[in-house]
């Protein structure tokens, strides 16, 4: 792996794999909804959409046609702490595709007609999200846990989306879309010389720009509480969340091992108990989130409202059993193997590996080192996992619920469960 950092902070990562005949490339900016205010919440996601709606020399249709003519797949996404634009193409089309990606990234014009058209698209996306109990519960949970920017929704409220204009976009980009806050990556059949040549040719105005400090975001306080969204969904979603580790903590591998044992996959304790033995749920899982300064370990279940109380009590019983009896050597070894398999298979998936490289750089300005990760996994012991379980699961939790009105608030059920 090669990492080139220009004087203005723009970082380029190149992972050459000449066994492939493709190249995956992306541009990730270290900003998302966690860097917004109540007044501009949703602007990161709005910008992500608008970058594809026309540049100084291409229409929105031209952008799509250019990628299609190269046979490339392309897309973008917005998260809480970063936004990413990417494509995957055959190696012989890399320059054609990177030129288009650079053009839409640097030279979007934000035409009034396109702005109005796209705001309606995003409002429909918001409406659609309100029909998904999983997504709604996620938003309610984060709004309960964090009262600052981390608690705001990525899509933002409709009233903000309805009024965003070109001036709002340019103001936000001037602070957040800067070279020092951006990572460019190439994974696949490409040389360092070719990759840097493309960056210096098509992102030259950024390569030569002056340094500007990236935006600062402080850690937020985790709040204990209960939030709900009552709607006549066929299935309900429940979430129980605990404050956990940030992405830079060396013990994230240990928490991932706990996650695997307790809530990931069909072999996990929660799945075996709630679905296989009790038949209460279709899905139950743990969902760790590792942010730059904050972390969350959540337990989620998709369940019929009539089974909400039984499901929460069963989750509480499994937590208590885990804290009392700990994990076994066999569970630990299985978890370690699965974590290593996931990490190593991830390297064989160019998109997954590229995103891992970029996230680490965007959040911590550090290399994603697979060998270091594997070594940390190898060192995990049952005692480490037990200690992590006590550290995380003995804390007070935040709760969220989305669905038909439950028999009582799920935090009351959880804390009163015997």
MOPE-V155645 format. One record per residue. N is the residue number from 1. PHI is phi in whole degrees, 0 to 359 (* if undefined). Layout:
N;PHI  N;PHI
This chain:
1;*  2;244  3;237  4;245  5;241  6;282  7;301  8;274  9;99  10;299  11;247  12;238  13;245  14;234  15;242  16;277  17;219  18;281  19;281  20;267  21;244  22;229  23;225  24;252  25;224  26;209  27;235  28;245  29;254  30;281  31;209  32;195  33;298  34;289  35;252  36;261  37;245  38;301  39;288  40;243  41;303  42;104  43;291  44;298  45;293  46;298  47;297  48;306  49;296  50;289  51;298  52;264  53;257  54;127  55;240  56;296  57;235  58;226  59;276  60;301  61;294  62;298  63;298  64;298  65;298  66;296  67;292  68;296  69;296  70;272  71;68  72;268  73;263  74;209  75;185  76;203  77;206  78;242  79;243  80;290  81;237  82;199  83;228  84;228  85;240  86;205  87;209  88;227  89;221  90;291  91;300  92;287  93;253  94;299  95;293  96;304  97;286  98;292  99;296  100;292  101;300  102;296  103;297  104;292  105;286  106;262  107;238  108;296  109;256  110;57  111;299  112;302  113;296  114;292  115;300  116;293  117;295  118;285  119;296  120;292  121;298  122;291  123;297  124;295  125;296  126;296  127;300  128;297  129;295  130;285  131;263  132;246  133;299  134;298  135;295  136;298  137;297  138;302  139;294  140;297  141;299  142;292  143;291  144;280  145;290  146;234  147;264  148;262  149;296  150;298  151;275  152;278  153;282  154;296  155;287  156;78  157;280  158;301  159;296  160;291  161;301  162;292  163;246  164;301  165;230  166;301  167;297  168;296  169;297  170;295  171;294  172;293  173;295  174;298  175;267  176;257  177;271  178;234  179;305  180;291  181;249  182;227  183;236  184;248  185;222  186;226  187;228  188;139  189;276  190;211  191;273  192;301  193;299  194;294  195;298  196;294  197;298  198;294  199;299  200;288  201;277  202;259  203;243  204;300  205;293  206;274  207;302  208;263  209;289  210;283  211;292  212;223  213;301  214;291  215;296  216;255  217;232  218;271  219;297  220;249  221;283  222;282  223;249  224;278  225;172  226;224  227;230  228;215  229;225  230;266  231;206  232;279  233;286  234;294  235;241  236;253  237;237  238;240  239;223  240;233  241;230  242;236  243;296  244;222  245;259  246;279  247;295  248;276  249;288  250;293  251;266  252;300  253;296  254;294  255;295  256;295  257;294  258;300  259;303  260;297  261;294  262;271  263;215  264;252  265;87  266;287  267;267  268;286  269;298  270;294  271;296  272;298  273;285  274;282  275;262  276;287  277;271  278;256  279;62  280;271  281;226  282;272  283;226  284;212  285;199  286;260  287;217  288;289  289;232  290;250  291;264  292;296  293;237  294;226  295;213  296;220  297;240  298;243  299;243  300;233  301;213  302;257  303;210  304;292  305;303  306;291  307;253  308;300  309;296  310;298  311;294  312;294  313;296  314;293  315;298  316;298  317;296  318;290  319;298  320;299  321;294  322;299  323;291  324;281  325;258  326;76  327;255  328;265  329;298  330;297  331;299  332;297  333;296  334;296  335;298  336;298  337;297  338;296  339;295  340;293  341;300  342;299  343;294  344;287  345;296  346;300  347;293  348;279  349;256  350;305  351;293  352;300  353;291  354;300  355;295  356;296  357;298  358;289  359;301  360;299  361;291  362;296  363;273  364;237  365;58  366;231  367;285  368;276  369;249  370;296  371;296  372;296  373;298  374;298  375;297  376;294  377;297  378;300  379;277  380;293  381;241  382;304  383;297  384;298  385;292  386;299  387;297  388;295  389;300  390;294  391;298  392;270  393;276  394;270  395;281  396;291  397;251  398;252  399;228  400;218  401;216  402;225  403;152  404;298  405;304  406;280  407;298  408;197  409;302  410;292  411;292  412;294  413;297  414;298  415;285  416;266  417;293  418;258
